[in-house]
């Protein structure tokens, strides 16, 4: 089978791949991932996921690892690849497991450390016997644990990732959002004696919040299962979502995620939970718009364009 000869150029001259060969010969049917493996082997790089490949004409990354190199017009016409060492990598599945573990940890520990955390608040807290956690606080404890354990199980057994890895340094930035906001701040606020969640009577808003949370968590799982079914194991292909909520928005999983957290807010009345979901909406708004653009670009008229990408009538 004929091969393709490509010139290799360091994309970051100040931080070059020192043993990068001047060129590489790849088979005609080589994928982007195949090219990464060949270049890594020739450069003495142990993890091929560290190798980033870029189109020399657009300077954009060759993101789809299963795409054929010959299908990238800029690469073929210039007969060149830009190459960059992306640094130490970590598997996406591992990233999510670490992120979601933070809230599980904090919401598991804070309720049992209340005598030490709140002992210097004499007007709110006397001791665990006289000021125990309320019924609503324990309900919120269960809701947080159920939500993030669900996310962990989905990460391990449901989700299929288009990319193998991400730069390991990003794990600290990504984890901060969950560990600090959903974990530490939300836990300290919700379980505090005298907080708005420190109630033993459930009212209409509480029952509405519980119902909203339960229904939307189930719907979110259904969407995740459907999205996973659109991609073959190890594949990177996209599919057109056709499941509950997909007639309304591009990303119904984000819609149900937000609505489930609205249920938590109705019960907790916590400023920390509001802050967490506010920043979550900011991130998901951007991701959902990118998803809409990608679906329109890939499927054209086969895809029914959506006006709203994650919240009907709003976003």
N, C-alpha and C positions, 0 to 999 in steps of 0.2 A: 504493500500500500504506500502511495506517495506521502511525503511528509511536508510540513510547512516550516520554513526557516525564518525565525524571528530574531531581530536584534533586541537585546535587553539593555535597558537604561535605568540607572538608579533614579527614582523619583525624588528622593531626598538626598542630594549630594553631600550635605553636611553630616548625615547619618547614613552612610551607604552600607549596602550589604557587601562586605569586603571581598568575598570570594565569588561574587556574582559573575558568571561567564559572560562573554561578549554576545553570545547568541545561544539559541536553543533550537533543536529540531523536535517538532511535535507531530504526531500522526494527524492525518486529515480529520479523523473522527474524535480528536482529543477535546475533552471538556475543559472548562476553566479550572476545575479541581485537578484534572490530570496534569495540566500545565503547571499548576502550583507544586504538585508533587515532584515533577521533573526538575523544576527550578530549585526547589528546596534541596533535593538530593545532590544536584550539581554544585550548590552553594555551601553545602555542609550545614544546612539548617535542619535541626532534628524534627521540628514540628512544621509541617507544610501549611498549617493554618496561619502561621506568622506571615506568610507571603501574601502581600496585597498586589493585585494586578490592575493596571489602569490603561485606559484607551489613550494613546498619545495625541489624538486629534481633539478629543473633548476633555481630557484629563479626568474623566469620570471613572469610578471603580467598576470593574467587571463583577457585579454583585451576584448574579445567578451562577452558582458553582457548577450547575449541571448543564449550562448553556455551552454549545460548541464554540470554540475559539474562532473557527472559520466564519461564524455568523456575525461576528463583530466587524463591521465594514471598515471602521477606522483602523483597527489593528491589521487587517489584511492588506488594505491599500498602502499603509505606511511600512508594513512588514516590521513592526516594532511593538514592544510591550514596555510600559513603564512599570518598574518593580519597586516595592517598598517593604521594609521589615515593619510589621504592625506591632511588634513587641510581644511580650508574654501573653498567651491566650487562655481563656477559660470557657468551658462548654456552656452554651446558653441554658441548658437544662439545669446545670449546677448553679448558674446565676440566679434563676428563679427560686430554686430550693433555698438558697441562702437568704434572698430577699424576704420571702414569706415566713422564714423561721423567726425573724425578729419580732413581729407582733405576737406570734405564738408564745415566744419566750417571755416577753414583757407582761402580756396579759395572764400568763401562767404564774409569774413570780410576784407581781405587785400586790395582788390580793392577799398573799400570804406573808408579805413583808410590811403590812400596814402598821403594826405596832412600832416599827423602826422608822418608817417613812413619815408618818404623820404624828409622831409622839411630841413634836415641838409645836403642835397646833392645839393648845389646851382648850380653846373655846369651841373647837370642833370635835376633838378626839380625846377621850379619856382612856379607854382601853378596849381591847377587842371584845370583851364580855359586855360592856355597857354600850358600845357603839359598833356593833358588827355590821358587815356588809348587808345592804338591803336586798329585797327580792329582785328589784329592778336591776341592781348592780350585778347580781348573779346571772340574771337573764342576759345582760350585755356581755358578761364573761363568756357565756355559752355561745352567743352569736359571733363574737370575734374568733373564738377557737374554731367553730364550725366553718366559718368563711375561709380562714387561712389554711386549715387542714384540707378543705376542699381544693383550694388552689394548689397545695403541695401535691395532692393525689392526681390532679389534672396534669400537673407538670410532669410527673413521673410516668403516667399511664395513658394520657389522652393526647396532649399537644405534640405536634410534629413541627420541627423547626427548619426553616429554609436555610439558615446559616448554621455552620457547625459551632462557631465560637465568637467571642467578642474580646476586645483587649481587657486583660485582667484588671488593669488600673481602674476601669469604669465600675467595678463591682462596689467600690466605696461610695461613689456618687449615687448609683442606683439603689443601693441598700439603705442609704440615709433616709430616703423618702419614706420607706416602710418602717424601718427601725425607729426613727426619731418621731415621725408624725403619727402613724397608725399604732405604733408600739408604745414608746415611752410617754409622749405627751398625752395621747388619748387615754392610756392606762392611768396616769397620774391624775388626770382630771375626773374620769368616770368613777374611779374607786375611792376618791377622796370623801371623807365624812363631810356631810353637808353639801355635797355637790348636787346638781339638778337631777342626777340619777339616783340619789340617795332617797328612794321612795319604796314603800312596801305595797302601796295600792296602785293597781293598773287601771288607767282610764281609757277612754275611747281612742285617743291618739296612740297610746301604747299598743292596743290591740291592732289598730290600723298599721302601725309600724311593723309589728310581728308578721302580719299577713303579707305586707308588701315585701318584706325581707325574704320570707319563705318562698313565695311565688317567683320572685325575680332570681333568687339563687338557683332554683330548679331550671328556669328558662335560660339562665346564663350557661348552665351545664349543658343543656340541650344544644345551644348554639355552638359551644366549644366542640362537642362531639361531631356536629355536622361539619364544622370547618375542618376538623381533622380528617374527616372522610373524603374531603376534596383533594387530598394530597396522598400519594402513594408513600409507603415507608421509604425514607431516605430521599424522597423527591423534593423538588422545589417548585413544582408547577402550581399555578393558581387555578381556582375554580370560581364559578359564579355562585355566591351564597343563595340558597333557596330554602329557608327555614323560618321558624317563628321570628317575627320582627323584621325580616329582611325586605319585606315589601314597604316598610316605613323608612328605614335608614340603611346606610351602608354597613354599619357595624352594630348589629343588634346586641352583640355581647357587651359592648361598652354601654349601650342604653340600659340593659338589665343590671349591669354592674353599678351604675350611678343610682338607679332606682332602689336597688337593694340597700345601698348606703343611706339613701333618703329615709328608708325604714329605720335604720340605726339611729339617725339623727332625731326622728320623731320620738324615739324612746329615750335616748341619752340626753338630748338637748345640750350636747357638748360642743363648745367652741373648737376644741381640738379635732373632733371628727369633721366638723364643717371645714376647717382649714385643710385637713387631709384630702377630702373629696374635692375641694376647690382646686388644689394643685393637680389632683388626678384628672379633673375635667380639662384643665389646660393642656396636659400631655395628651390625653385621649382625643381631644379636638384636633390636634395637629396630626396624630396618627390616622384618625378616621378620614381626614381630608386627603392624606397621602394614599390611603387605600382606595378611595373613590377615583383619584387620578389614575392609579395603576390599573384598576378594573376597566376604566374607559379606554385607556391606551391599549390594553391587551385584547379586549373583546369587542371593541367598537360597537356596532349596532346590535350585536347579540346581547349586550348588557343594557338593561333598563336603567338609565341615569337617575340618580337620587339627588333631590334638592337638599335634603338634610342627611348628614353623615352619622350622627349619633343620638340626637334628641329631636323628635318631631316638633316642628314649629319653632325651634330655638337654634340648634346647631346643625 
